[in-house]
Amino acid sequence: MDTLISKGIENTPSIILDKENGIFEISGRSLPENAALIYNPVLEWIKTYSAAPNPTTELVLKFEYLNTASSKLILDIFSALGPIKGSKILWYFHDDDEDMEEVGEELSELTDIPFEFRTY
């Protein structure tokens, strides 16, 4: 399976989805004008991955900022990950960023995937 890598720029996140090395990470600022353009390839990759996933899948999310359109698509990603056994979300936020902590808490309430909160 091909690795999906997208280098983030000012208002779009960096994305690394690497089955072989077990790296599943989205990080940075997510304020794209067209969030679907950024996140639809992620959804397609996860759908393909779900046919033969790794024993565990830890999606690392390290957002500096996340707009509403991005949040909606992140929930779609959670829905795609939900049926994959061994899935877990690792939500990272700066230790002084209460807003991103709160966004993570709100998103965690909308999914059945185990969530773990970590500061950096």
Disulfide bonds with the S-S distance in Angstrom:
none
